[in-house]
Amino acid sequence: MASYPVLDRQPRFGLRPQRTTVIGLCTDPPPDTRVICADELGPVIPRTFPPAPGWSPDGHRIKAVLDYARGPEKTWVYGALRPTDGQALTMTAPSRSSTHYQAFLQRLEKANPAGTLMVVTDNLSSHHSKSTREWPADHPRIQHPFIPVGACWLNLQEGWWRLFRKAALAGQSFATPDEIDRATHIATTQLNTSARSWVWGRPAPPTRTMRRRFEYRL
């Protein structure tokens, strides 16, 4: 079984070694190692606006007043996908910072009590800040393979965000951060109920069957 070293933030030998490392972790992880893809989504901003006024007595549509405001509370959604079984873990936070990212890593460590945790993530400043680099000293099970800059497609969490947006955010209007947190919890629970393992690569196209066969004779 091949071993996969944890790469530094700045690539020394170009894009290909980092890409090969991330793909190797997702397709053939080392023994006693759990690969987790992590990322942040947001900000999700609560919106407040008056309801539509409806119709006038003479049958005309009343125009809504152009009074639209965004709430001051911004909410970020931290998410982590375990490709082996498709289970995900989420957490909401009022900002995207090193403190909240380390709190999220503690949740990941608690949810995966055994083995080494390879947390595949991007090069966000909170992921490689000084406090975050010092934090694993007390948590040696967690290691950080970073994806190359501009290659977000290597992070399988990006694909899970697409499912999450449709389940939790599409067509919704939130008034408070608590509503965003509740929608996040419900959507994550629903997606975990029907979760399946994530397979790297594009599936083979379906075989096209010929329904009718014609013969032309002269």
trRosetta pair geometry for C-beta under 8 A, 3 or more apart (Angstrom, degrees):
i j d omega theta_ij theta_ji phi_ij phi_ji
1 28 7.4 -164 -149 162 84 105
1 30 6.0 119 143 -133 122 61
1 31 5.9 100 82 -23 170 96
2 24 6.7 -67 91 -173 131 134
2 28 6.8 60 42 113 103 126
2 30 7.5 -104 90 -86 50 84
3 30 5.7 41 -117 -96 60 131
4 21 5.2 129 -164 -153 108 85
4 24 5.4 171 -92 100 130 122
4 25 5.4 -144 92 -70 170 88
4 29 7.9 -75 14 -137 135 52
4 30 6.3 -142 17 -34 91 110
4 118 7.7 35 85 -121 124 153
4 145 7.2 -11 138 -85 115 146
5 21 7.2 -71 61 -124 62 133
6 118 7.8 -157 -91 -130 97 92
6 143 4.8 -119 -81 175 140 116
6 144 6.3 78 -161 67 123 49
6 145 5.3 -124 -131 -76 67 71
7 11 7.0 3 172 -102 130 73
7 17 7.2 144 -102 121 137 103
7 18 5.4 -132 77 -106 176 88
7 21 6.0 152 -29 54 122 167
7 145 5.8 63 23 -143 87 74
7 146 6.1 -108 83 43 98 81
8 11 7.5 171 76 -83 84 32
8 12 7.2 58 49 -26 122 100
8 146 7.7 -32 130 30 24 124
9 123 5.6 110 -156 -130 98 107
9 128 4.9 41 -76 -120 141 165
9 146 5.5 43 -111 23 57 167
11 14 6.0 -87 138 70 130 6
11 15 6.6 70 134 -80 175 37
11 17 7.1 154 -152 60 110 103
11 18 5.5 -82 -99 -30 122 128
11 148 6.2 4 -43 -114 141 96
13 16 7.7 -70 120 59 92 86
13 17 5.1 53 79 -3 115 137
14 17 6.8 107 70 9 73 91
15 18 6.2 -75 -164 45 42 106
15 19 5.8 35 152 -20 80 114
15 148 4.8 54 -136 -134 82 168
15 151 6.9 134 -157 -43 114 141
16 19 5.6 -58 -142 40 32 111
16 20 6.0 33 161 -21 68 107
17 20 5.7 -55 -144 37 30 111
17 21 6.3 33 156 -22 64 106
18 21 5.7 -54 -149 34 32 113
18 22 6.5 27 157 -15 66 105
18 145 7.9 158 -153 178 80 93
18 146 7.2 -40 -149 91 126 71
18 147 6.7 121 155 -155 116 35
18 148 4.5 131 90 -55 142 95
18 151 7.8 143 107 51 116 150
19 22 6.0 -57 -148 37 31 106
19 23 6.2 24 158 -12 66 110
19 148 6.2 -34 -55 -3 82 127
19 151 6.5 -103 -91 -176 99 164
19 154 6.3 -131 -127 -94 73 140
20 23 6.0 -58 -143 42 29 107
20 24 6.0 31 157 -22 64 111
21 24 5.7 -59 -147 37 26 112
21 25 6.5 28 155 -21 63 104
21 145 5.9 -150 133 -158 120 133
22 25 5.8 -52 -151 31 32 111
22 26 6.6 22 155 -12 64 107
22 120 5.9 102 -136 -138 98 132
22 145 6.2 171 -88 134 75 127
22 147 5.6 45 -83 -103 156 82
22 154 4.8 47 116 174 152 127
23 26 5.9 -61 -149 41 33 106
23 27 6.0 9 161 -2 70 116
23 154 7.2 -88 -58 -140 76 101
23 200 6.6 125 -152 -173 80 153
24 27 6.2 -66 -133 49 27 95
24 28 5.8 -47 -168 55 68 92
25 28 7.9 -78 -107 66 10 50
25 29 5.5 41 -165 -100 56 79
25 35 4.9 143 157 -112 99 135
25 118 5.6 -132 -156 125 135 153
25 120 6.5 162 93 -65 146 126
25 145 6.3 178 -34 43 158 162
26 29 7.5 38 -86 -56 10 91
26 35 6.0 -161 -91 133 51 158
26 37 7.9 25 -95 -57 112 117
26 83 5.7 29 -147 46 89 169
26 120 7.7 -20 -60 -23 98 163
26 156 6.7 136 -124 -31 137 128
26 198 7.9 -56 -168 101 111 108
26 200 5.0 111 121 -69 119 132
27 200 5.0 -77 -75 32 94 145
29 33 4.9 -145 163 89 110 108
29 34 7.4 47 165 -115 161 16
29 35 4.9 -140 -93 -28 134 115
29 84 7.9 -61 11 -67 141 116
29 118 7.1 -164 -138 28 113 140
30 33 4.4 59 70 6 85 142
30 116 7.6 -2 80 59 117 131
32 114 7.8 -92 -156 149 85 90
32 115 4.6 -163 176 -123 66 94
32 116 6.3 74 122 10 83 89
33 115 5.8 -173 -90 174 21 113
33 116 4.6 -25 -111 68 79 100
33 117 7.8 170 -160 -81 66 17
33 118 5.8 35 177 -15 112 112
34 82 6.6 -27 -180 -137 109 110
34 84 7.2 -89 -140 4 80 136
34 112 5.4 -132 69 -164 160 144
34 115 5.2 104 -13 99 95 132
34 116 7.2 177 25 84 67 48
34 117 5.5 -20 69 -109 97 63
34 118 7.0 -174 89 26 43 77
35 82 7.5 128 83 -146 57 61
35 83 6.2 -21 92 31 108 109
35 84 7.3 122 48 -32 88 99
35 118 4.8 -25 -109 71 65 112
35 120 6.5 21 -173 -15 92 114
36 80 5.0 12 173 180 113 112
36 81 6.9 158 -160 75 63 39
36 82 5.5 -32 -105 -90 80 70
36 108 6.2 134 137 -156 170 130
36 112 7.3 -131 -55 -20 135 157
36 117 6.0 -8 10 -167 123 95
36 118 6.8 157 25 80 69 54
36 119 5.2 -23 75 -107 102 64
36 120 6.9 -180 87 21 44 76
37 80 6.7 159 80 -155 43 59
37 81 4.7 -14 60 57 99 95
37 83 6.6 63 -6 -41 114 101
37 119 8.0 141 -103 -163 16 52
37 120 4.8 -28 -106 69 66 107
37 121 7.5 146 -162 -74 50 57
37 155 5.2 145 -166 -166 115 73
37 156 4.4 164 5 52 169 84
37 157 4.1 -161 127 -33 103 92
37 160 7.8 145 88 8 120 126
38 78 7.3 -2 -168 -176 100 87
38 79 6.9 170 -147 94 57 48
38 80 4.3 -16 -96 -100 85 89
38 81 7.9 -174 -74 19 41 63
38 104 7.5 131 -155 131 133 128
38 108 7.5 -51 -82 -76 132 150
38 119 5.3 -2 2 -171 128 99
38 120 7.0 154 20 72 72 51
38 121 4.6 -28 71 -83 94 108
38 157 6.1 85 -128 -56 5 158
39 79 6.0 -15 64 65 73 91
39 80 8.0 151 17 -85 55 50
39 121 6.5 171 -76 -134 58 82
39 122 6.7 54 -113 -2 90 107
39 155 5.8 102 -57 151 126 144
39 157 4.1 168 9 106 114 139
39 158 6.5 66 -9 -63 171 65
39 161 7.0 -65 86 -49 132 127
40 76 5.4 -7 -171 179 114 116
40 77 6.9 144 -162 77 60 50
40 78 5.6 -30 -104 -99 78 61
40 79 7.4 149 -104 20 28 76
40 96 5.4 88 173 -121 166 121
40 124 7.2 40 18 -57 122 171
41 44 7.4 33 122 -37 90 103
41 76 7.1 149 74 -166 46 66
41 77 4.4 -20 62 64 100 104
41 79 6.3 27 -5 0 111 121
41 161 5.5 163 -86 -132 131 121
41 164 7.2 -154 -20 94 172 138
41 165 7.9 -151 -164 -69 145 92
42 74 7.0 116 167 171 121 95
42 75 6.4 -130 -128 102 140 52
42 76 3.9 -145 43 -117 155 61
42 77 5.6 143 -45 14 109 74
42 96 7.1 179 71 -54 119 117
43 74 3.9 -21 -168 -169 146 110
43 75 6.4 121 -164 56 83 38
43 76 5.7 -61 -106 -73 70 73
43 96 7.9 -123 -73 -23 88 110
44 74 7.5 132 64 -166 42 61
44 75 4.8 -39 67 73 93 95
44 76 7.4 156 16 -91 82 25
44 77 6.5 44 -7 -23 126 105
44 169 6.8 -120 -120 -113 125 125
44 174 7.1 41 153 35 109 145
44 180 5.2 147 109 -138 133 139
45 70 5.2 4 148 -167 133 115
45 71 6.4 173 174 55 80 81
45 73 7.5 150 -145 88 62 55
45 74 5.5 -30 -95 -109 82 72
45 75 7.5 170 -84 23 33 76
46 70 7.5 129 82 -169 53 64
46 71 3.9 -7 81 33 100 142
46 73 5.7 26 17 67 118 102
46 75 7.5 68 -32 -3 86 115
46 174 4.7 -92 -112 106 76 88
46 175 5.5 45 -166 170 120 14
46 176 5.7 40 -106 -76 156 14
46 177 6.5 -94 -37 -53 123 53
46 179 7.3 100 -108 51 111 115
46 180 7.0 -113 -68 -34 88 117
47 68 7.7 -13 -168 -169 105 89
47 69 7.8 157 -156 89 63 47
47 70 5.8 -42 -106 -114 72 64
47 71 6.7 -131 -80 -4 22 92
47 173 5.5 -77 65 -156 108 94
47 174 7.0 87 24 57 71 58
47 175 7.8 -71 68 -94 42 44
48 69 5.9 -19 67 73 91 92
48 70 7.9 140 24 -126 74 18
48 71 5.9 88 -10 -59 105 96
48 175 6.0 69 -87 -131 90 80
49 67 6.8 153 -142 98 80 71
49 68 5.0 -7 -101 -116 122 71
49 69 7.1 160 -79 30 73 63
50 53 8.0 26 128 -60 117 78
50 64 7.3 174 81 -160 97 100
50 65 6.6 28 49 50 135 109
50 67 6.4 39 6 75 111 116
52 64 5.6 -71 -121 -79 65 115
53 62 4.2 -68 91 95 124 130
53 63 7.9 21 34 75 125 24
53 64 6.3 172 -1 -98 93 61
53 65 7.8 84 -37 -13 123 85
54 62 6.3 27 71 32 48 116
55 59 6.6 -12 178 -138 119 30
55 60 7.0 151 -160 76 75 30
55 61 6.0 -50 -108 -101 70 48
55 62 6.6 171 -125 -4 16 90
56 59 6.9 -42 74 32 80 19
56 60 4.7 -2 37 58 121 82
56 61 7.5 -95 1 -31 89 3
56 62 5.3 122 -50 -59 88 96
71 175 7.5 112 -50 -172 148 43
71 176 7.6 -151 -168 -100 171 41
73 94 6.9 -75 -159 -131 83 99
73 176 7.0 28 59 -155 153 53
73 177 4.8 -104 150 -41 137 110
74 94 6.7 96 76 -169 67 62
74 95 7.2 69 85 -89 107 58
75 92 5.3 -8 -175 -168 110 113
75 93 7.3 141 -158 70 62 32
75 94 6.5 -46 -103 -106 57 46
75 177 4.6 151 -72 -130 126 96
75 180 4.6 135 80 93 162 157
75 181 7.3 -124 -156 -52 145 78
76 92 6.9 150 78 -156 46 59
76 93 5.2 -26 64 66 97 84
76 94 7.4 38 16 127 88 6
76 95 6.6 24 3 166 127 9
76 96 4.8 142 -95 -64 169 88
76 100 7.4 100 72 122 126 155
77 90 5.9 -15 -175 -164 96 112
77 91 7.5 150 -159 77 52 38
77 92 5.6 -28 -100 -98 63 73
77 164 7.7 -179 132 148 152 145
77 180 7.7 -126 -67 161 104 110
77 184 5.6 -169 -122 -117 119 136
78 90 6.5 149 83 -158 58 54
78 91 4.5 -13 58 61 110 89
78 92 7.4 -168 17 -81 79 21
78 93 6.3 40 -19 0 112 114
78 100 7.0 -167 -45 146 138 103
78 101 7.2 171 -115 -108 137 58
78 104 4.4 -96 146 -107 157 150
79 88 6.1 -8 -167 -176 97 115
79 89 7.2 156 -153 83 49 49
79 90 4.8 -12 -100 -102 77 84
79 91 8.0 -174 -70 24 42 62
79 157 5.8 149 104 -162 104 116
79 160 6.7 -161 149 102 137 123
79 161 6.7 156 57 -81 157 84
79 164 6.9 -99 -102 -47 157 167
80 88 6.5 159 82 -156 48 66
80 89 4.8 -9 57 56 100 94
80 90 7.7 -173 21 -74 66 44
80 104 7.4 151 -29 164 121 110
80 108 5.6 4 58 -97 174 118
80 119 7.3 -50 -131 -135 124 97
80 157 6.8 -52 -124 -100 30 129
81 86 7.3 -28 -165 -149 97 39
81 87 7.7 155 -153 86 53 38
81 88 5.0 -24 -99 -100 66 91
81 156 5.6 -113 85 105 139 101
81 157 4.9 180 8 -93 112 71
81 160 4.7 172 -74 -22 138 155
81 198 7.2 41 153 -14 127 147
82 85 5.8 5 106 46 111 82
82 86 7.1 -38 78 25 74 9
82 87 4.9 0 45 61 117 83
82 88 7.2 -160 13 -79 74 41
82 112 7.6 154 -94 -79 135 128
83 86 7.2 24 -148 -73 30 48
83 156 5.5 61 -82 70 114 167
83 197 6.7 59 157 -166 61 72
83 198 4.1 -83 -147 54 85 112
83 200 7.8 27 -176 -54 149 86
84 197 5.8 -38 171 -126 30 105
85 195 6.5 65 141 120 72 118
85 196 7.8 -97 -174 -170 45 22
85 197 5.6 -36 -102 -82 26 79
86 192 7.7 162 118 -127 84 53
86 195 3.3 179 111 174 112 99
86 196 4.9 70 -22 66 156 25
86 197 5.6 -123 -29 -81 95 23
86 198 5.9 131 -87 -33 81 82
87 192 5.4 46 -133 -134 72 101
87 195 5.5 136 -74 99 49 167
88 160 5.9 155 -91 -177 141 149
88 164 7.9 -127 131 -72 166 120
88 188 5.9 -123 93 -147 106 94
88 191 6.3 -3 32 102 127 124
88 192 6.2 -133 38 -74 76 93
88 195 7.2 -177 -5 -101 85 141
89 107 6.3 177 162 130 136 114
89 108 6.3 166 72 -93 152 71
89 111 5.6 -160 -84 9 149 173
89 188 7.5 63 -133 -168 21 139
90 164 7.7 137 -83 -131 144 142
90 184 5.3 -139 127 169 140 109
90 185 7.5 -152 78 -86 115 46
90 188 4.6 -139 16 -80 124 145
91 100 7.9 -175 117 180 121 95
91 103 7.4 -154 147 113 159 99
91 104 5.1 -162 46 -107 142 95
91 107 6.1 147 -54 22 139 165
92 177 7.0 161 149 -180 137 98
92 180 6.1 135 -128 114 151 101
92 181 4.5 -120 32 -99 150 84
92 184 5.6 153 -51 31 113 162
93 96 7.2 121 88 -81 120 45
93 97 7.8 -130 144 29 138 84
93 100 3.9 82 -155 -152 162 144
93 103 7.6 134 -92 66 131 129
93 104 7.7 -83 -35 -52 134 111
94 100 8.0 -163 45 -78 58 146
94 177 6.9 -21 -93 -124 84 161
95 100 6.4 168 77 -10 70 143
96 100 6.9 -103 -130 65 28 132
96 101 7.6 49 -169 -52 63 101
96 124 7.5 -79 160 177 122 143
96 126 6.1 -145 152 -5 77 152
97 100 5.1 90 56 15 79 97
97 101 6.9 -142 96 -5 40 92
97 126 5.6 173 -176 -112 21 133
98 101 5.6 -58 -143 40 31 112
98 102 6.2 31 159 -19 67 106
98 126 4.5 -158 -70 -149 58 82
98 129 4.5 -76 -84 49 136 144
98 131 4.9 103 145 70 146 117
98 132 5.0 -125 -145 -45 106 101
99 102 6.1 -58 -150 36 26 107
99 103 6.6 27 151 -18 62 106
99 131 7.8 -6 -68 112 62 150
100 103 5.4 -50 -148 36 37 115
100 104 6.4 40 151 -21 65 102
100 126 7.8 -12 58 -175 84 150
101 104 5.6 -51 -151 34 34 113
101 105 6.6 38 149 -20 64 101
101 126 4.7 144 -13 143 145 116
101 127 6.5 -130 -175 -83 158 58
101 132 6.5 -10 94 -102 126 126
102 105 5.4 -46 -147 33 38 114
102 106 6.7 45 150 -23 63 98
102 131 7.2 -75 -44 130 143 104
102 132 6.3 -149 -67 -106 100 77
102 135 5.2 -134 -122 -129 123 162
103 106 5.6 -47 -155 29 36 115
103 107 7.0 37 147 -17 63 99
104 107 5.6 -49 -155 33 39 113
104 108 6.6 42 147 -19 66 101
105 108 5.4 -49 -149 35 38 115
105 109 6.3 40 152 -20 67 102
105 119 7.0 -50 -118 -69 98 166
105 135 7.3 102 71 130 151 139
105 139 7.1 125 138 108 119 165
105 142 6.0 53 -172 -137 118 165
106 109 5.6 -51 -147 36 33 112
106 110 6.4 32 154 -17 64 105
106 139 7.8 -122 -94 -90 67 152
107 110 5.7 -55 -147 38 32 110
107 111 6.2 27 156 -15 66 109
108 111 5.8 -60 -143 41 29 107
108 112 6.2 -12 167 18 67 109
108 117 6.4 124 139 -168 114 155
108 119 6.9 65 137 -93 166 122
108 142 7.5 92 94 -106 121 122
109 112 6.6 -76 -138 59 25 81
109 113 7.7 70 161 -98 59 44
109 117 6.6 -117 -96 -5 68 157
109 139 6.1 -87 -89 -153 155 127
109 141 6.5 118 -129 75 105 125
109 142 6.3 -70 -78 -55 109 117
110 113 7.1 6 -162 -75 32 81
112 115 7.0 -65 161 60 105 97
112 117 5.8 118 91 -89 139 117
115 141 7.4 102 107 -159 37 114
116 141 5.6 -156 -122 -162 49 69
116 143 6.5 8 177 5 108 114
117 141 5.5 59 11 138 94 92
117 142 4.8 -21 72 -105 112 64
117 143 7.0 163 85 25 57 67
118 143 5.5 -24 -108 72 61 99
118 145 5.8 12 -173 4 102 112
119 142 6.0 8 -8 -163 121 95
119 143 7.1 168 22 79 77 43
119 144 5.6 -28 70 -102 95 65
119 145 7.7 167 75 31 43 68
120 145 5.4 -23 -103 75 74 97
120 146 7.9 147 -154 -108 56 18
120 147 6.4 64 179 -47 94 97
120 154 7.6 -115 170 130 130 96
120 155 6.1 -177 126 -115 106 79
120 156 7.9 64 81 19 135 86
121 124 7.3 -65 152 21 110 101
121 127 5.3 -159 113 -132 132 147
121 144 6.5 -46 37 -150 106 95
121 146 6.6 -41 78 -114 65 64
121 147 7.2 -132 109 3 20 94
121 155 7.1 55 -124 -116 32 130
122 127 6.9 150 79 10 54 160
122 146 6.8 60 -165 -158 20 85
122 147 5.6 -41 -100 50 60 105
122 152 6.6 -10 -88 -105 130 83
122 155 6.5 -57 -52 -47 90 149
123 127 6.7 -140 -149 67 22 127
123 128 6.6 -17 -155 -2 66 133
123 146 5.4 66 -77 -171 79 131
123 147 7.6 -119 -27 65 82 65
123 149 5.9 -39 23 -81 142 84
124 127 4.6 91 63 -1 82 108
124 128 7.7 151 80 9 47 84
125 128 6.9 -85 -150 54 31 79
125 129 6.0 56 156 -65 72 94
126 129 5.7 -20 -132 -14 33 120
126 132 6.5 113 166 -44 52 145
127 132 6.1 -161 -176 144 21 164
127 144 6.9 156 173 -155 100 142
127 146 7.3 129 127 -104 133 107
128 132 6.2 -108 -107 81 10 127
128 133 6.4 40 -165 -59 56 101
128 144 7.7 176 -85 129 82 155
128 146 7.3 -2 -61 -79 125 142
129 132 4.7 89 53 11 78 104
129 133 7.0 -145 92 -6 38 88
130 133 5.8 -56 -146 37 30 109
130 134 6.4 20 157 -12 64 109
131 134 5.8 -60 -146 43 31 106
131 135 6.2 49 151 -43 65 101
132 135 5.4 -38 -144 13 33 122
133 136 7.4 -51 -171 20 32 101
134 137 5.8 -29 -177 -2 57 119
135 138 6.9 -65 -176 39 49 95
135 139 6.6 -5 145 26 79 114
136 139 5.2 -84 -135 70 50 83
136 140 6.5 91 167 -98 85 36
136 142 5.4 -130 -117 77 103 95
136 143 7.3 84 -144 -90 151 44
136 144 7.6 -127 -52 -14 146 104
137 140 7.5 7 -160 -69 23 78
139 142 5.0 13 128 17 111 113
147 151 5.4 -136 162 86 105 99
147 152 7.1 110 109 -104 147 34
147 154 4.5 167 -137 77 127 126
147 155 5.6 -99 -27 -51 156 95
148 151 4.4 48 68 18 93 129
148 154 7.3 83 29 9 81 149
151 154 4.9 30 139 -6 103 115
152 155 5.7 -49 -169 28 59 110
152 158 5.5 105 152 -70 98 150
153 158 6.8 -92 -110 63 36 151
155 158 5.1 94 88 -15 92 100
156 159 5.5 -43 -167 31 59 113
156 160 6.7 57 139 -17 75 100
156 198 5.5 105 -167 136 145 160
156 200 7.9 -91 -79 -94 123 80
157 160 5.3 -54 -150 38 44 112
157 161 6.4 55 149 -30 70 96
158 161 5.6 -44 -153 23 34 116
158 162 7.4 41 148 -23 58 94
159 162 5.8 -44 -164 20 40 114
159 163 7.5 33 145 -9 64 99
159 198 7.5 132 81 -137 139 135
160 163 5.7 -53 -159 37 46 110
160 164 6.2 46 145 -22 73 107
160 191 7.7 103 -162 165 97 151
161 164 5.3 -56 -143 40 37 114
161 165 6.2 42 158 -26 70 100
162 165 6.1 -46 -146 29 28 110
162 166 6.9 23 155 -12 58 106
163 166 6.0 -62 -155 39 32 108
163 167 6.2 19 155 -11 68 114
163 191 6.0 111 132 -121 125 132
164 167 5.8 -65 -143 44 31 104
164 168 5.6 -14 175 16 72 117
164 169 7.5 46 132 1 73 104
164 187 5.9 99 -148 137 71 133
164 188 7.4 13 -119 -78 108 70
164 191 6.8 -49 -86 -40 72 159
165 168 6.9 -73 -124 53 18 82
165 169 4.9 -50 -150 49 61 116
165 170 6.0 83 146 -47 73 90
166 169 7.8 -12 -35 51 12 75
166 170 5.0 8 -133 -14 41 138
167 170 7.7 70 6 17 16 104
167 187 4.0 132 118 -145 111 107
167 190 6.2 -169 -167 79 137 128
167 191 6.1 -147 5 -55 172 107
168 172 7.2 -60 151 9 47 154
168 183 4.6 120 -162 149 92 99
168 184 5.8 57 -153 -91 153 45
168 186 7.3 144 -108 72 93 86
168 187 3.5 -73 -65 -32 103 159
168 188 8.0 18 -63 -32 136 66
169 172 5.6 -114 -155 40 33 116
169 183 7.3 111 -71 136 56 139
172 183 6.4 99 -180 -128 167 159
174 177 7.8 72 148 -91 130 23
174 179 4.3 178 -148 94 96 120
174 180 4.9 55 -164 -60 167 82
174 183 7.0 -106 -87 0 123 140
175 179 5.9 79 43 1 70 149
176 179 5.2 107 60 0 73 97
176 180 7.6 -135 103 1 47 85
177 180 5.3 -52 -153 36 45 114
177 181 6.2 47 150 -21 72 102
178 181 5.6 -52 -148 36 34 113
178 182 6.3 35 153 -20 66 104
179 182 5.7 -51 -145 36 33 111
179 183 6.3 32 155 -16 65 106
180 183 5.9 -55 -146 39 30 109
180 184 6.2 34 153 -22 64 107
181 184 5.6 -54 -148 35 30 115
181 185 6.4 30 155 -19 64 105
182 185 5.8 -54 -148 35 31 110
182 186 6.4 27 156 -15 65 107
183 186 5.9 -55 -144 39 31 108
183 187 6.1 27 160 -16 66 111
184 187 6.1 -59 -142 40 25 106
184 188 6.2 24 160 -18 63 111
185 188 6.0 -58 -146 37 26 110
185 189 6.4 26 157 -18 62 108
186 189 5.9 -58 -151 36 29 111
186 190 6.4 26 155 -16 65 108
187 190 5.8 -56 -148 38 32 110
187 191 6.3 27 157 -15 66 108
188 191 5.9 -57 -144 40 30 107
188 192 6.2 29 157 -19 65 109
189 192 5.9 -57 -145 38 28 110
189 193 6.6 38 153 -31 62 101
190 193 5.7 -48 -155 20 33 116
190 194 7.3 -5 162 12 62 101
191 194 6.8 -76 -154 52 33 84
191 195 6.2 62 147 -70 68 93
192 195 5.1 -23 -142 -21 38 126
199 203 7.6 74 85 -75 129 87
210 213 6.2 68 132 -70 126 84
